[in-house]
Amino acid sequence: MNTICLIRHGATSANEQFLYCGVTDLPLSEAGAAALKEKRERGGYPDISGFRVVTSGLRRTEETLRLLFGEVPHETEPRLREISFGIYEMKSYYQLEKDGTFLRWLEQSDTTAPEGGESGQEMRARVLEGFCALAERGEDTLAVCHGGPIAAIMQQLFPEEGKSRYEWQPTGGEGYELRMDGGKALSYRKIPETPA
């Protein structure tokens, strides 16, 4: 039996402006960093002593790890990065809503990649490959990554719940603690756990 914790990075300026931001390497915003500090002060995060720690390697995940858990040795796992939105990176729906190509992509984004980007299926395959590589080690692991990848992992592990990716996607600094056995997920709980 082992534990895998998945935590989403804190908010960036792109999150606050509702921009499509996947591979763009942004830092946390001031408000995003402040929200993480507040969550850390409230507690409820697991003790990660002895855990293998990974981030996606993007700046927002590195900063989130540092704010929540301090300076801890860690590795990067690029397969846990957010989807690449290609030509739509750092643009908002409102900037694109009159673009017919964008609207067609939006309707088929699970199976169709935007120019220079990935489809939902491609992102899920990449993320699940990265997650399986971590799970197969059978080690207690903390992964600080992104909302889309976390949702993809949770949908795959708990299909019986019938939740959409939006229902699985945690807010900044939050996520799930998975109880694993031989690479199979047995149960989960949300983190941080609010103290009673």
Accessible surface in RSA format (square Angstrom, percent):
REM  Atomic radii and reference values for relative SASA: ProtOr
REM  Chains: A
REM  Algorithm: Lee & Richards
REM  Probe-radius: 1.40
REM  Slices: 20
REM RES _ NUM      All-atoms   Total-Side   Main-Chain    Non-polar    All polar
REM                ABS   REL    ABS   REL    ABS   REL    ABS   REL    ABS   REL
RES MET A   1   142.62  73.9  79.00  52.3  63.62 151.5  72.99  62.1  69.63  92.2
RES ASN A   2     8.21   5.7   6.69   6.5   1.53   3.7   4.95  11.9   3.26   3.2
RES THR A   3    11.67   8.3  11.67  11.8   0.00   0.0   2.44   3.3   9.23  14.0
RES ILE A   4     0.03   0.0   0.03   0.0   0.00   0.0   0.03   0.0   0.00   0.0
RES CYS A   5     0.00   0.0   0.00   0.0   0.00   0.0   0.00   0.0   0.00   0.0
RES LEU A   6     0.09   0.1   0.09   0.1   0.00   0.0   0.09   0.1   0.00   0.0
RES ILE A   7     0.00   0.0   0.00   0.0   0.00   0.0   0.00   0.0   0.00   0.0
RES ARG A   8    42.05  17.7  42.05  21.4   0.00   0.0   1.55   2.1  40.50  24.5
RES HIS A   9     9.57   5.2   8.72   6.1   0.85   2.2   2.05   2.1   7.51   8.7
RES GLY A  10     1.19   1.5   0.00   N/A   1.19   1.5   1.19   3.3   0.00   0.0
RES ALA A  11    34.43  31.7  29.27  45.2   5.16  11.7  32.57  45.9   1.86   4.9
RES THR A  12     1.43   1.0   1.43   1.4   0.00   0.0   0.12   0.2   1.31   2.0
RES SER A  13    46.63  39.4  45.71  61.0   0.92   2.1  28.03  59.7  18.60  26.1
RES ALA A  14     0.18   0.2   0.10   0.1   0.08   0.2   0.18   0.3   0.00   0.0
RES ASN A  15    53.15  36.7  39.63  38.3  13.52  32.6  20.42  49.1  32.73  31.6
RES GLU A  16    82.99  47.6  57.39  43.4  25.60  61.0  43.34  83.8  39.66  32.4
RES GLN A  17   105.92  59.2  89.50  65.4  16.42  39.1  37.69  80.2  68.23  51.8
RES PHE A  18   163.92  82.0 147.64  91.4  16.28  42.4 155.75  94.4   8.17  23.4
RES LEU A  19    36.16  20.1  21.48  15.4  14.68  36.9  22.43  15.8  13.73  37.0
RES TYR A  20    45.38  21.2  42.37  24.1   3.01   7.8  34.61  26.0  10.77  13.3
RES CYS A  21    18.71  14.2   4.46   5.0  14.26  33.5   3.16   8.0  15.55  16.8
RES GLY A  22     0.00   0.0   0.00   N/A   0.00   0.0   0.00   0.0   0.00   0.0
RES VAL A  23    65.82  43.3  54.72  49.5  11.10  26.7  54.72  47.5  11.10  30.1
RES THR A  24    41.57  29.6  33.82  34.3   7.76  18.5  33.78  45.4   7.79  11.8
RES ASP A  25    79.55  55.7  56.62  56.4  22.92  54.2  23.70  55.8  55.85  55.7
RES LEU A  26    29.51  16.4  29.51  21.1   0.00   0.0  29.51  20.7   0.00   0.0
RES PRO A  27    48.93  35.7  47.09  42.9   1.85   6.7  47.09  38.9   1.85  11.5
RES LEU A  28    18.37  10.2   2.62   1.9  15.75  39.6   2.62   1.8  15.75  42.4
RES SER A  29    18.39  15.5   8.02  10.7  10.37  23.9  18.07  38.5   0.31   0.4
RES GLU A  30   163.05  93.6 147.79 111.8  15.26  36.3  65.31 126.3  97.74  79.8
RES ALA A  31    65.34  60.1  51.57  79.6  13.76  31.3  59.56  83.9   5.78  15.3
RES GLY A  32     1.92   2.4   0.00   N/A   1.92   2.4   1.48   4.1   0.44   1.0
RES ALA A  33    21.66  19.9  21.66  33.4   0.00   0.0  21.66  30.5   0.00   0.0
RES ALA A  34    57.11  52.5  49.57  76.5   7.53  17.1  52.72  74.2   4.38  11.6
RES ALA A  35    48.49  44.6  41.87  64.6   6.61  15.0  47.48  66.9   1.01   2.7
RES LEU A  36     1.68   0.9   1.68   1.2   0.00   0.0   1.68   1.2   0.00   0.0
RES LYS A  37    95.08  46.4  95.06  58.3   0.02   0.0  41.00  36.9  54.09  57.6
RES GLU A  38   103.02  59.1  97.29  73.6   5.73  13.6  32.02  61.9  71.00  58.0
RES LYS A  39    27.98  13.7  27.28  16.7   0.71   1.7  17.53  15.8  10.46  11.1
RES ARG A  40    90.83  38.1  79.83  40.7  11.00  26.2  31.60  43.2  59.23  35.9
RES GLU A  41   130.28  74.8  98.41  74.5  31.87  75.9  45.86  88.7  84.43  68.9
RES ARG A  42   136.16  57.2 117.70  60.0  18.46  44.0  67.76  92.6  68.41  41.5
RES GLY A  43    25.83  31.9   0.00   N/A  25.83  31.9  23.23  63.7   2.60   5.8
RES GLY A  44    23.64  29.1   0.00   N/A  23.64  29.1  12.79  35.1  10.84  24.3
RES TYR A  45    37.74  17.6  12.66   7.2  25.08  65.3  12.83   9.6  24.92  30.7
RES PRO A  46    19.40  14.1   6.91   6.3  12.48  45.4  14.65  12.1   4.75  29.5
RES ASP A  47   111.93  78.4  87.21  86.8  24.72  58.4  47.80 112.5  64.13  64.0
RES ILE A  48    21.08  12.0  14.92  11.1   6.16  14.9  14.92  10.7   6.16  16.7
RES SER A  49    89.16  75.3  60.91  81.3  28.25  65.1  46.30  98.6  42.86  60.0
RES GLY A  50    85.29 105.2   0.00   N/A  85.29 105.2  44.24 121.4  41.04  91.9
RES PHE A  51    35.98  18.0  17.19  10.6  18.79  48.9  17.55  10.6  18.43  52.8
RES ARG A  52    52.11  21.9  40.57  20.7  11.54  27.5  17.45  23.8  34.67  21.0
RES VAL A  53     8.02   5.3   4.42   4.0   3.60   8.7   4.42   3.8   3.60   9.8
RES VAL A  54     2.02   1.3   2.02   1.8   0.00   0.0   2.02   1.8   0.00   0.0
RES THR A  55     0.05   0.0   0.00   0.0   0.05   0.1   0.05   0.1   0.00   0.0
RES SER A  56     0.00   0.0   0.00   0.0   0.00   0.0   0.00   0.0   0.00   0.0
RES GLY A  57    23.49  29.0   0.00   N/A  23.49  29.0   3.40   9.3  20.09  45.0
RES LEU A  58     6.90   3.8   6.90   4.9   0.00   0.0   6.90   4.8   0.00   0.0
RES ARG A  59   122.84  51.6 118.96  60.6   3.88   9.2  34.46  47.1  88.38  53.6
RES ARG A  60     3.80   1.6   3.80   1.9   0.00   0.0   0.12   0.2   3.68   2.2
RES THR A  61     0.00   0.0   0.00   0.0   0.00   0.0   0.00   0.0   0.00   0.0
RES GLU A  62    36.07  20.7  34.79  26.3   1.28   3.0  20.66  40.0  15.41  12.6
RES GLU A  63    28.87  16.6  28.12  21.3   0.75   1.8  13.00  25.1  15.87  13.0
RES THR A  64     0.00   0.0   0.00   0.0   0.00   0.0   0.00   0.0   0.00   0.0
RES LEU A  65     2.95   1.6   2.95   2.1   0.00   0.0   2.95   2.1   0.00   0.0
RES ARG A  66   102.74  43.1  94.37  48.1   8.36  19.9  26.46  36.2  76.28  46.2
RES LEU A  67    35.75  19.9  33.43  23.9   2.32   5.8  35.01  24.6   0.74   2.0
RES LEU A  68    10.06   5.6   0.00   0.0  10.06  25.3   0.10   0.1   9.97  26.8
RES PHE A  69    35.19  17.6  10.34   6.4  24.85  64.7  18.08  11.0  17.11  49.0
RES GLY A  70    33.44  41.2   0.00   N/A  33.44  41.2  29.41  80.7   4.03   9.0
RES GLU A  71   145.31  83.4 113.07  85.5  32.23  76.7  64.57 124.9  80.73  65.9
RES VAL A  72    37.52  24.7  29.09  26.3   8.43  20.3  30.74  26.7   6.78  18.4
RES PRO A  73   126.40  92.1 105.50  96.2  20.90  76.0 118.04  97.5   8.36  51.9
RES HIS A  74    71.67  39.2  36.89  25.6  34.78  89.0  34.37  35.4  37.30  43.4
RES GLU A  75    79.23  45.5  71.85  54.4   7.38  17.6  43.47  84.1  35.76  29.2
RES THR A  76    76.08  54.1  53.67  54.4  22.41  53.4  27.42  36.8  48.66  73.6
RES GLU A  77    20.36  11.7  20.14  15.2   0.22   0.5   2.29   4.4  18.07  14.8
RES PRO A  78    70.08  51.1  66.94  61.0   3.14  11.4  67.08  55.4   3.00  18.7
RES ARG A  79    74.14  31.1  73.42  37.4   0.73   1.7  27.17  37.1  46.97  28.5
RES LEU A  80     0.26   0.1   0.26   0.2   0.00   0.0   0.26   0.2   0.00   0.0
RES ARG A  81    75.84  31.8  75.84  38.7   0.00   0.0   8.46  11.6  67.38  40.8
RES GLU A  82    22.43  12.9  22.20  16.8   0.23   0.5   6.19  12.0  16.24  13.3
RES ILE A  83    17.45   9.9  17.45  13.0   0.00   0.0  17.45  12.6   0.00   0.0
RES SER A  84    16.26  13.7  16.09  21.5   0.17   0.4  10.49  22.3   5.77   8.1
RES PHE A  85    31.52  15.8  31.45  19.5   0.07   0.2  31.52  19.1   0.00   0.0
RES GLY A  86    16.72  20.6   0.00   N/A  16.72  20.6   8.55  23.5   8.17  18.3
RES ILE A  87    76.62  43.6  63.75  47.5  12.87  31.0  72.94  52.5   3.68  10.0
RES TYR A  88     5.41   2.5   5.41   3.1   0.00   0.0   3.15   2.4   2.26   2.8
RES GLU A  89    29.11  16.7  18.92  14.3  10.19  24.3  18.92  36.6  10.19   8.3
RES MET A  90    62.97  32.6  49.54  32.8  13.43  32.0  49.54  42.1  13.43  17.8
RES LYS A  91    81.93  40.0  81.93  50.3   0.00   0.0  44.38  39.9  37.54  40.0
RES SER A  92    11.99  10.1  11.99  16.0   0.00   0.0   7.08  15.1   4.92   6.9
RES TYR A  93    83.75  39.1  82.47  46.9   1.28   3.3  48.83  36.7  34.92  43.1
RES TYR A  94   163.93  76.5 147.90  84.1  16.03  41.7 100.22  75.3  63.72  78.5
RES GLN A  95   122.96  68.8  84.46  61.7  38.50  91.7  41.71  88.8  81.25  61.6
RES LEU A  96    13.82   7.7  13.03   9.3   0.79   2.0  13.82   9.7   0.00   0.0
RES GLU A  97    63.34  36.4  54.27  41.1   9.07  21.6   8.85  17.1  54.49  44.5
RES LYS A  98   190.27  92.8 156.24  95.9  34.03  81.0 119.98 108.0  70.29  74.9
RES ASP A  99    57.99  40.6  47.79  47.6  10.20  24.1  22.23  52.3  35.76  35.7
RES GLY A 100    34.06  42.0   0.00   N/A  34.06  42.0  24.38  66.9   9.68  21.7
RES THR A 101    78.29  55.7  76.03  77.1   2.26   5.4  50.34  67.6  27.95  42.2
RES PHE A 102     0.00   0.0   0.00   0.0   0.00   0.0   0.00   0.0   0.00   0.0
RES LEU A 103    64.10  35.7  63.07  45.1   1.03   2.6  63.28  44.4   0.82   2.2
RES ARG A 104   141.99  59.6 141.25  72.0   0.74   1.8  64.65  88.4  77.34  46.9
RES TRP A 105    16.49   6.6  12.79   6.2   3.70   8.7  15.44   8.2   1.05   1.7
RES LEU A 106    64.54  35.9  51.07  36.5  13.47  33.9  51.21  36.0  13.33  35.9
RES GLU A 107   148.51  85.3 108.92  82.4  39.59  94.3  45.35  87.7 103.16  84.2
RES GLN A 108    91.91  51.4  86.01  62.9   5.90  14.0  25.85  55.0  66.05  50.1
RES SER A 109    20.30  17.2  18.23  24.3   2.07   4.8   6.84  14.6  13.46  18.9
RES ASP A 110    57.66  40.4  56.05  55.8   1.61   3.8  32.65  76.9  25.00  24.9
RES THR A 111    88.87  63.2  62.89  63.8  25.98  61.9  48.38  65.0  40.49  61.2
RES THR A 112    52.93  37.6  49.72  50.4   3.21   7.7  41.66  56.0  11.27  17.0
RES ALA A 113    41.96  38.6  20.42  31.5  21.54  49.0  20.42  28.8  21.54  57.1
RES PRO A 114     7.33   5.3   0.16   0.1   7.17  26.1   5.08   4.2   2.24  13.9
RES GLU A 115   128.67  73.9 111.74  84.5  16.92  40.3  48.58  94.0  80.09  65.4
RES GLY A 116    74.45  91.8   0.00   N/A  74.45  91.8  41.27 113.3  33.18  74.3
RES GLY A 117    20.23  24.9   0.00   N/A  20.23  24.9   1.32   3.6  18.92  42.4
RES GLU A 118    31.42  18.0  31.03  23.5   0.39   0.9  20.56  39.8  10.86   8.9
RES SER A 119     4.50   3.8   4.50   6.0   0.00   0.0   1.87   4.0   2.63   3.7
RES GLY A 120     2.40   3.0   0.00   N/A   2.40   3.0   2.40   6.6   0.00   0.0
RES GLN A 121    89.75  50.2  84.33  61.6   5.42  12.9  22.69  48.3  67.06  50.9
RES GLU A 122    92.08  52.9  83.67  63.3   8.41  20.0  40.70  78.7  51.38  41.9
RES MET A 123    13.63   7.1  13.63   9.0   0.00   0.0  13.63  11.6   0.00   0.0
RES ARG A 124    63.18  26.5  63.18  32.2   0.00   0.0  18.43  25.2  44.75  27.1
RES ALA A 125    65.25  60.0  51.03  78.7  14.22  32.3  59.14  83.3   6.11  16.2
RES ARG A 126    55.71  23.4  48.64  24.8   7.07  16.8  49.74  68.0   5.97   3.6
RES VAL A 127     0.00   0.0   0.00   0.0   0.00   0.0   0.00   0.0   0.00   0.0
RES LEU A 128    32.78  18.3  32.48  23.2   0.30   0.8  32.78  23.0   0.00   0.0
RES GLU A 129   103.80  59.6  93.21  70.5  10.60  25.2  35.63  68.9  68.17  55.7
RES GLY A 130     0.00   0.0   0.00   N/A   0.00   0.0   0.00   0.0   0.00   0.0
RES PHE A 131     4.86   2.4   4.86   3.0   0.00   0.0   4.86   2.9   0.00   0.0
RES CYS A 132    61.18  46.3  60.54  67.5   0.64   1.5  13.17  33.4  48.01  51.8
RES ALA A 133    31.02  28.5  23.74  36.6   7.28  16.6  27.48  38.7   3.54   9.4
RES LEU A 134     6.85   3.8   6.75   4.8   0.09   0.2   6.75   4.7   0.09   0.3
RES ALA A 135     5.66   5.2   3.91   6.0   1.76   4.0   4.17   5.9   1.49   4.0
RES GLU A 136   141.10  81.0 107.23  81.1  33.87  80.6  45.57  88.1  95.53  78.0
RES ARG A 137   123.99  52.1  93.79  47.8  30.20  71.9  33.10  45.2  90.89  55.1
RES GLY A 138    44.24  54.6   0.00   N/A  44.24  54.6  21.66  59.4  22.58  50.6
RES GLU A 139    70.83  40.7  65.45  49.5   5.38  12.8  30.36  58.7  40.47  33.0
RES ASP A 140    55.40  38.8  49.58  49.4   5.81  13.7   3.70   8.7  51.70  51.6
RES THR A 141     0.14   0.1   0.14   0.1   0.00   0.0   0.00   0.0   0.14   0.2
RES LEU A 142     0.00   0.0   0.00   0.0   0.00   0.0   0.00   0.0   0.00   0.0
RES ALA A 143     0.00   0.0   0.00   0.0   0.00   0.0   0.00   0.0   0.00   0.0
RES VAL A 144     0.03   0.0   0.00   0.0   0.03   0.1   0.00   0.0   0.03   0.1
RES CYS A 145     0.00   0.0   0.00   0.0   0.00   0.0   0.00   0.0   0.00   0.0
RES HIS A 146     0.14   0.1   0.14   0.1   0.00   0.0   0.01   0.0   0.13   0.2
RES GLY A 147     0.64   0.8   0.00   N/A   0.64   0.8   0.26   0.7   0.38   0.9
RES GLY A 148    13.06  16.1   0.00   N/A  13.06  16.1  11.47  31.5   1.59   3.6
RES PRO A 149     0.00   0.0   0.00   0.0   0.00   0.0   0.00   0.0   0.00   0.0
RES ILE A 150     0.00   0.0   0.00   0.0   0.00   0.0   0.00   0.0   0.00   0.0
RES ALA A 151     0.48   0.4   0.48   0.7   0.00   0.0   0.48   0.7   0.00   0.0
RES ALA A 152     3.66   3.4   1.54   2.4   2.11   4.8   2.75   3.9   0.90   2.4
RES ILE A 153     0.00   0.0   0.00   0.0   0.00   0.0   0.00   0.0   0.00   0.0
RES MET A 154     0.00   0.0   0.00   0.0   0.00   0.0   0.00   0.0   0.00   0.0
RES GLN A 155    59.87  33.5  53.43  39.0   6.45  15.3  15.34  32.7  44.53  33.8
RES GLN A 156   108.64  60.8  92.00  67.2  16.64  39.6  16.31  34.7  92.34  70.0
RES LEU A 157    41.01  22.8  22.58  16.2  18.43  46.3  25.21  17.7  15.80  42.5
RES PHE A 158    11.64   5.8  11.15   6.9   0.49   1.3  11.15   6.8   0.49   1.4
RES PRO A 159    91.72  66.8  72.23  65.8  19.48  70.8  78.61  64.9  13.11  81.5
RES GLU A 160   135.34  77.7  93.38  70.6  41.96  99.9  75.93 146.9  59.41  48.5
RES GLU A 161    70.52  40.5  40.16  30.4  30.36  72.3  24.52  47.4  46.00  37.6
RES GLY A 162    68.23  84.1   0.00   N/A  68.23  84.1  37.57 103.1  30.66  68.7
RES LYS A 163    59.69  29.1  50.94  31.3   8.75  20.8  34.07  30.7  25.62  27.3
RES SER A 164    47.36  40.0  39.73  53.0   7.63  17.6  41.67  88.7   5.69   8.0
RES ARG A 165    98.10  41.2  96.48  49.2   1.62   3.8  36.47  49.8  61.62  37.3
RES TYR A 166   153.38  71.6 136.45  77.6  16.93  44.1 111.51  83.8  41.86  51.6
RES GLU A 167   112.15  64.4  84.57  64.0  27.57  65.7  39.83  77.0  72.32  59.0
RES TRP A 168     0.90   0.4   0.90   0.4   0.00   0.0   0.00   0.0   0.90   1.5
RES GLN A 169    64.86  36.3  47.45  34.7  17.41  41.4   2.92   6.2  61.94  47.0
RES PRO A 170    13.35   9.7   4.49   4.1   8.86  32.2  13.01  10.7   0.34   2.1
RES THR A 171    82.45  58.6  79.94  81.0   2.51   6.0  78.45 105.4   4.00   6.0
RES GLY A 172    20.48  25.3   0.00   N/A  20.48  25.3   9.49  26.1  10.98  24.6
RES GLY A 173     0.00   0.0   0.00   N/A   0.00   0.0   0.00   0.0   0.00   0.0
RES GLU A 174    54.27  31.2  54.27  41.1   0.00   0.0   4.55   8.8  49.72  40.6
RES GLY A 175     2.44   3.0   0.00   N/A   2.44   3.0   0.00   0.0   2.44   5.5
RES TYR A 176     7.51   3.5   7.51   4.3   0.00   0.0   1.23   0.9   6.28   7.7
RES GLU A 177    24.91  14.3  24.12  18.2   0.79   1.9   0.82   1.6  24.08  19.7
RES LEU A 178     0.00   0.0   0.00   0.0   0.00   0.0   0.00   0.0   0.00   0.0
RES ARG A 179    81.73  34.3  81.73  41.7   0.00   0.0  33.55  45.9  48.18  29.2
RES MET A 180     0.96   0.5   0.96   0.6   0.00   0.0   0.96   0.8   0.00   0.0
RES ASP A 181    70.59  49.4  64.08  63.8   6.51  15.4   4.06   9.6  66.53  66.4
RES GLY A 182    82.73 102.0   0.00   N/A  82.73 102.0  45.67 125.3  37.06  83.0
RES GLY A 183    31.55  38.9   0.00   N/A  31.55  38.9  10.44  28.6  21.11  47.3
RES LYS A 184   138.52  67.6 132.89  81.5   5.64  13.4  94.80  85.3  43.72  46.6
RES ALA A 185    11.68  10.7   0.80   1.2  10.88  24.7   0.80   1.1  10.88  28.8
RES LEU A 186    86.26  48.0  55.34  39.6  30.92  77.7  58.74  41.3  27.52  74.1
RES SER A 187    52.85  44.7  49.09  65.5   3.77   8.7  39.28  83.6  13.58  19.0
RES TYR A 188    55.40  25.9  31.23  17.8  24.17  62.9  21.04  15.8  34.36  42.4
RES ARG A 189    74.91  31.5  69.54  35.4   5.37  12.8  51.82  70.8  23.09  14.0
RES LYS A 190   135.45  66.1 127.18  78.0   8.27  19.7  71.36  64.2  64.09  68.3
RES ILE A 191     2.19   1.2   0.01   0.0   2.19   5.3   0.28   0.2   1.91   5.2
RES PRO A 192    27.70  20.2  15.82  14.4  11.88  43.2  15.82  13.1  11.88  73.8
RES GLU A 193    95.83  55.0  91.59  69.3   4.25  10.1  29.74  57.5  66.09  54.0
RES THR A 194   117.99  83.9  95.60  96.9  22.39  53.4  66.06  88.7  51.94  78.5
RES PRO A 195    82.51  60.1  57.75  52.6  24.76  90.0  68.63  56.7  13.88  86.3
RES ALA A 196   153.92 141.5  72.91 112.5  81.01 184.3 110.24 155.3  43.67 115.7
END  Absolute sums over single chains surface
CHAIN  1 A     9730.5       7561.9       2168.5       5129.3       4601.1
END  Absolute sums over all chains
TOTAL          9730.5       7561.9       2168.5       5129.3       4601.1
